[in-house]
């Protein structure tokens, strides 16, 4: 009995030791897993700042670019958006849209005039509409009196109705950000200009910084739009516009858009005077692109281009020519497809989805276009091919089978097998001359 009790006690101890061993193993495994997947205590979210560079006139594409950059900064948790402004000015309507977008943005927007840059006219108004305004040393802002562009050149607008409305808009914009209201008025009525130090002293801007990294160091800790900026060690990322916006930015250049309109008009005139060369078609395309570049509704322009493209392709199929209608239709379809891709919808479509959407829209157009080019090439090739029957007479072939009166066989001509007959005896593998053709049978004679 005593031995049995000792055995039972030893078994119980071994069982407890085994359970403790299993428990320690599981505990150690859990500890390893937790340690592996738990981020270090010192690691926090990385601060980053988005930088948008505007280095040309304020055009209809500028407001789309800034709206898209704001959406990207908001949706990807950027600490702030820096708009680098180096502009001689631009459209008033686009400027007002940009200032409104900046006011409605939840992310802080910093306006900055880079080294050797300028923020004249519309650039000054936009800079005063940002949450934080800054300039590099020796840069200049000012001269915001509106001008009218005509065939005779630029002419200052003196109409009090327009001037007073613009002054009120400028003063109100400056007042919202606690900036110098007197300058906001005189920059329009007196075309006043200030350099960086003067602007800082007059309370038009908040910082003078030689570079964006230096500016971000200065703005660190400032409270804007109910958040404290952490920009000192933030990583900067340059904003890259999507393809439709990049193309819109290109044709919105005043020089390019005016050239497109001029070329389009001359193209239509040339096409009417000498129809058939396709100049009128490219004239229409150039005018549509020029109108989009000058601010015409881009969606209407895109749909118009697609409809014109479809129409031209139908004309090409119905009345095949040299392919000029098909080529013009293909260009219209591609351009219309590019503009039809949604822009400025970062809060609805992710960048990856927009890239996929662009590819989905453009790829079938290109594939269909290449197929059309191939089809037109084959049709043209057939049309230009010499008639076979007329050209075959007098050519040389080689017999495969013996031929003779009442005895037909095959000959090889241009790599093809033809049934042939002859009124004289001809052995196999002899050269013969084709002297005629009856339906599918060649008439041949011995070649002398």
C-alpha positions in Angstrom: 0.0 0.0 0.0 2.9 2.3 0.9 4.6 1.6 -2.4 1.4 2.3 -4.3 0.9 5.6 -2.6 4.5 6.7 -3.4 4.0 5.7 -7.0 0.8 7.8 -7.1 2.6 10.8 -5.6 5.5 10.5 -8.1 3.0 10.3 -11.0 1.1 13.4 -9.7 4.4 15.4 -9.4 5.4 14.4 -12.9 2.0 15.5 -14.3 2.3 18.9 -12.6 5.8 19.4 -13.9 4.7 18.5 -17.4 1.7 20.9 -17.3 4.0 23.7 -16.0 6.4 23.0 -18.8 3.6 23.3 -21.4 2.3 26.5 -19.7 5.8 28.0 -19.8 6.2 27.0 -23.5 2.9 28.7 -24.5 3.7 31.8 -22.4 7.1 32.1 -24.0 5.6 31.7 -27.5 3.0 34.4 -26.8 5.7 36.6 -25.5 7.8 36.2 -28.7 4.7 36.9 -30.9 3.7 40.0 -28.9 7.3 41.3 -29.0 7.5 40.6 -32.7 4.3 42.4 -33.7 4.3 45.2 -31.2 5.9 48.4 -32.7 8.7 50.0 -30.7 7.5 52.5 -28.1 9.5 55.3 -29.7 8.0 54.8 -33.2 5.2 57.2 -34.1 3.4 58.3 -37.3 5.8 59.9 -39.8 5.0 63.5 -40.4 5.0 64.5 -44.1 4.3 67.7 -46.0 3.0 67.8 -49.6 4.6 70.5 -51.9 2.7 71.8 -55.0 4.8 73.9 -57.4 2.9 76.6 -59.4 5.5 78.1 -61.7 3.4 79.6 -64.4 0.3 81.8 -64.9 -2.8 81.0 -62.9 -4.9 79.2 -65.5 -8.1 77.1 -65.5 -5.9 74.1 -64.7 -4.5 75.7 -61.6 -7.7 75.5 -59.5 -8.0 71.8 -60.5 -4.4 71.2 -59.5 -4.7 72.9 -56.1 -8.1 71.2 -55.4 -6.6 67.8 -56.2 -3.5 68.5 -54.1 -5.7 69.5 -51.2 -7.7 66.3 -51.5 -4.5 64.3 -51.5 -3.1 66.0 -48.5 -6.4 65.5 -46.6 -6.9 61.9 -47.5 -3.3 60.8 -47.0 -2.9 62.6 -43.6 -0.2 65.1 -44.6 0.7 67.6 -42.0 0.3 70.5 -44.3 0.2 71.5 -48.0 2.9 74.0 -49.2 1.9 75.9 -52.4 5.1 77.2 -54.0 4.0 80.2 -56.0 6.2 81.7 -58.8 3.6 83.4 -61.0 3.0 86.6 -63.0 -0.7 86.4 -62.2 -3.7 84.9 -64.1 -7.4 84.7 -64.2 -9.6 86.3 -61.5 -12.2 83.6 -61.5 -9.7 80.8 -61.0 -8.0 82.9 -58.2 -11.3 83.2 -56.3 -12.0 79.5 -56.7 -8.5 78.7 -55.4 -8.9 80.9 -52.3 -12.3 79.4 -51.5 -10.8 75.9 -51.8 -8.0 76.9 -49.4 -10.5 78.3 -46.9 -12.6 75.1 -47.0 -9.6 72.8 -46.7 -9.2 70.9 -43.4 -5.4 70.6 -43.9 -3.3 73.8 -43.2 -2.2 75.4 -46.5 1.2 77.3 -46.5 1.8 79.8 -49.4 5.5 80.3 -50.2 7.3 82.4 -52.9 10.5 80.5 -53.6 14.0 82.0 -54.3 14.1 84.2 -57.5 10.3 83.8 -57.7 7.5 86.3 -57.7 3.8 86.4 -56.7 2.3 89.2 -58.7 -1.3 90.1 -59.2 -3.4 86.8 -58.7 -0.3 85.3 -57.0 -0.5 88.0 -54.3 -4.2 87.4 -53.7 -3.7 83.7 -53.4 -0.7 84.2 -51.0 -2.8 86.4 -48.8 -5.6 83.7 -48.8 -3.3 80.9 -47.4 -3.2 80.0 -43.7 0.5 80.8 -43.5 2.2 83.1 -46.0 6.0 83.2 -46.5 8.6 84.5 -49.0 12.2 83.8 -49.8 14.6 86.8 -49.5 14.7 89.2 -52.4 11.3 88.1 -53.9 8.5 90.4 -54.7 4.7 90.5 -54.5 2.1 93.1 -55.6 0.7 94.7 -58.7 -2.8 93.3 -58.6 -4.8 95.8 -60.6 -6.9 93.8 -63.1 -6.2 94.1 -66.8 -8.1 93.4 -69.9 -6.5 91.4 -72.7 -7.5 92.3 -76.2 -6.1 92.2 -79.7 -4.4 95.6 -79.0 -2.6 94.2 -75.9 -3.2 94.5 -72.2 -5.3 97.4 -70.8 -5.8 98.3 -67.1 -9.4 98.1 -66.0 -10.6 101.4 -64.5 -14.3 100.4 -64.1 -15.2 101.3 -60.4 -17.7 98.5 -60.3 -15.0 95.9 -60.9 -12.3 97.6 -58.9 -14.4 98.1 -55.8 -15.6 94.5 -55.8 -12.1 93.2 -56.2 -10.8 95.5 -53.4 -13.5 94.3 -51.1 -12.6 90.7 -51.9 -8.9 91.3 -51.3 -9.5 93.2 -48.0 -11.9 90.6 -46.7 -9.4 87.8 -47.6 -6.6 89.6 -45.7 -8.8 90.3 -42.8 -9.7 86.6 -42.3 -6.0 85.9 -41.8 -5.2 89.0 -39.8 -3.1 90.5 -42.5 -2.5 94.1 -43.6 -5.9 95.4 -45.0 -4.4 98.6 -46.2 -1.9 96.8 -48.5 -4.7 94.5 -49.6 -6.5 97.6 -51.0 -3.5 99.5 -52.3 -2.1 96.4 -54.2 -5.1 96.8 -56.5 -5.7 100.6 -56.5 -2.1 101.6 -56.5 -0.4 98.5 -57.8 1.8 98.5 -54.7 4.8 96.1 -54.5 6.7 94.8 -51.5 9.8 92.7 -51.2 10.1 89.9 -48.6 11.4 92.1 -45.7 8.9 94.8 -46.4 6.0 92.3 -46.6 7.0 90.8 -43.3 7.3 94.2 -41.6 3.9 95.3 -43.0 2.2 92.2 -41.8 1.4 90.8 -45.2 3.3 87.6 -44.6 4.4 85.7 -41.5 7.8 84.3 -42.4 10.9 85.0 -44.5 12.7 81.7 -45.3 15.4 80.9 -47.9 14.0 77.4 -48.5 11.1 75.2 -47.8 13.0 73.1 -45.1 13.9 76.3 -43.3 10.3 77.4 -43.5 9.0 74.1 -42.1 11.4 74.5 -39.2 10.0 78.0 -38.5 6.4 76.9 -38.7 6.8 74.0 -36.4 4.6 74.3 -33.3 2.3 76.9 -34.8 -1.4 76.3 -34.3 -3.4 76.4 -37.5 -7.0 75.2 -38.2 -7.2 73.7 -34.7 -4.0 71.6 -35.0 -0.4 72.1 -34.0 2.0 71.8 -36.9 4.8 69.2 -36.6 6.8 70.2 -39.6 10.4 70.6 -38.3 11.4 67.0 -39.2 8.6 66.3 -41.7 9.4 64.6 -44.9 8.5 66.6 -48.0 6.8 65.0 -51.0 6.4 66.8 -54.4 2.9 66.6 -55.8 2.6 64.9 -59.2 -0.6 65.5 -61.0 -2.5 62.6 -62.7 -2.4 62.3 -66.5 -5.6 64.2 -67.3 -4.6 67.1 -65.1 -1.0 67.1 -66.5 -2.4 67.3 -70.0 -4.9 70.0 -69.0 -2.1 71.9 -67.4 -0.2 71.7 -70.7 -3.0 73.0 -72.9 -4.0 75.6 -70.3 -0.7 77.4 -70.9 -1.9 80.7 -72.5 0.6 80.5 -75.3 -0.4 76.9 -76.2 -4.1 77.5 -75.9 -4.0 80.6 -78.1 -1.8 78.7 -80.6 -4.3 75.8 -80.7 -7.2 78.3 -81.4 -5.2 80.0 -84.1 -4.1 76.8 -85.8 -7.6 75.5 -85.5 -9.0 78.5 -87.3 -6.4 78.3 -90.1 -7.0 74.6 -90.4 -10.7 75.0 -90.9 -10.2 77.8 -93.5 -7.6 75.6 -95.3 -9.9 72.6 -95.1 -12.9 74.5 -96.6 -10.7 75.9 -99.4 -9.1 72.5 -100.2 -11.4 69.8 -98.9 -10.3 66.2 -98.6 -6.9 66.7 -97.0 -8.2 66.6 -93.4 -7.1 70.0 -92.4 -10.6 70.9 -91.3 -10.8 67.9 -89.0 -7.6 68.8 -87.2 -8.8 72.3 -87.1 -11.9 71.3 -85.2 -9.8 69.2 -82.8 -7.4 72.1 -82.2 -10.2 74.5 -81.5 -11.8 72.2 -79.0 -8.5 71.7 -77.1 -7.9 75.4 -77.2 -11.3 76.1 -75.7 -10.8 73.5 -73.0 -7.4 75.2 -72.3 -9.0 78.6 -71.9 -11.6 77.4 -69.4 -14.4 75.8 -71.4 -16.3 73.1 -69.5 -14.0 70.1 -69.7 -16.8 67.5 -69.4 -18.7 69.0 -72.3 -15.4 69.2 -74.3 -14.6 65.5 -73.6 -18.0 64.3 -74.7 -17.8 66.4 -77.8 -14.4 65.0 -78.7 -15.7 61.4 -78.2 -18.8 62.0 -80.3 -16.7 63.6 -83.1 -14.2 60.6 -82.8 -17.0 58.1 -83.2 -18.5 60.0 -86.1 -15.1 60.2 -87.9 -14.5 56.4 -87.4 -18.0 55.7 -88.9 -17.1 57.9 -91.9 -13.8 56.1 -92.3 -15.6 52.7 -92.4 -18.3 53.8 -94.7 -16.1 55.8 -97.1 -12.6 54.4 -96.8 -10.0 56.9 -97.9 -6.4 57.4 -96.9 -7.1 56.8 -93.2 -7.2 60.5 -92.4 -10.7 60.3 -90.9 -9.8 57.2 -88.9 -6.6 58.8 -87.5 -8.5 62.0 -86.6 -11.3 60.0 -85.0 -8.7 57.9 -83.0 -7.0 61.1 -81.7 -10.4 62.5 -80.7 -11.4 59.3 -78.8 -8.1 59.2 -76.9 -8.2 62.9 -75.9 -11.9 62.6 -74.9 -11.2 59.5 -72.9 -8.3 61.2 -71.0 -10.5 64.2 -70.1 -13.4 62.0 -69.1 -11.5 60.3 -66.3 -12.7 61.9 -63.0 -10.4 64.6 -61.7 -10.4 66.1 -58.2 -12.3 63.2 -56.7 -9.6 62.0 -54.3 -12.1 61.6 -51.5 -14.2 59.3 -53.7 -11.5 57.5 -55.8 -8.1 56.5 -54.5 -5.1 57.3 -56.6 -4.7 53.6 -57.4 -8.3 53.3 -58.6 -7.9 56.5 -60.7 -4.8 55.1 -62.4 -6.7 51.8 -63.0 -9.7 53.8 -64.4 -7.4 55.8 -66.7 -5.9 52.6 -68.0 -9.3 51.0 -68.4 -10.6 53.9 -70.4 -7.6 54.5 -72.6 -6.3 51.0 -73.2 -9.5 49.8 -75.2 -9.4 53.0 -77.2 -5.7 52.4 -78.2 -6.4 48.7 -79.0 -9.4 49.5 -81.1 -7.4 52.2 -82.8 -4.6 49.9 -83.6 -7.1 47.3 -85.0 -8.6 50.1 -87.1 -5.2 51.1 -88.4 -4.4 47.5 -89.3 -7.8 47.1 -91.0 -7.3 50.2 -93.1 -3.8 49.1 -94.0 -5.1 45.7 -95.3 -7.9 47.4 -97.2 -5.4 49.8 -98.8 -3.0 47.0 -99.6 -5.8 45.1 -101.4 -6.8 48.2 -103.3 -3.3 48.9 -104.5 -2.6 45.3 -105.4 -2.3 44.6 -109.1 -4.9 42.4 -110.7 -3.7 38.8 -110.5 -5.3 37.6 -113.8 -3.7 40.3 -115.9 -0.3 40.0 -114.3 -0.1 36.2 -114.4 0.0 35.9 -118.2 3.6 35.5 -119.4 4.9 34.5 -116.0 7.0 31.4 -115.5 5.9 28.4 -113.5 7.3 24.9 -112.9 5.5 21.6 -113.5 5.0 19.2 -110.7 3.2 16.6 -112.7 3.6 15.6 -116.4 1.3 17.5 -118.6 -0.1 16.8 -122.1 -3.3 16.8 -124.3 -6.1 15.5 -122.1 -3.8 15.1 -119.2 -3.8 17.9 -116.6 -1.6 18.2 -113.5 -0.2 20.8 -111.1 2.4 23.5 -111.5 4.0 25.7 -108.9 3.7 29.5 -109.4 4.9 32.0 -106.8 4.9 29.4 -104.1 1.3 28.4 -104.9 0.0 25.2 -106.4 -2.2 25.7 -109.5 -3.9 23.1 -111.7 -2.7 23.4 -115.3 -3.1 21.9 -118.7 -1.1 21.9 -121.9 -1.5 21.0 -125.6 2.0 19.5 -125.7 3.8 16.9 -123.7 5.8 18.4 -120.8 7.7 16.4 -118.3 7.7 17.1 -114.5 10.1 19.7 -113.0 10.2 21.7 -116.3 9.8 25.4 -116.6 6.7 26.5 -118.4 5.2 29.8 -119.5 1.6 30.7 -118.6 -0.2 31.6 -121.7 -3.8 31.8 -120.4 -6.3 30.8 -117.7 -9.6 29.1 -117.9 -11.4 29.5 -114.6 -9.0 27.9 -112.0 -6.8 26.1 -114.6 -3.7 27.6 -116.1 -2.8 27.1 -119.7 0.9 26.6 -120.1 3.5 25.8 -122.8 7.1 24.7 -122.7 9.3 27.6 -122.0 11.8 28.2 -124.7 
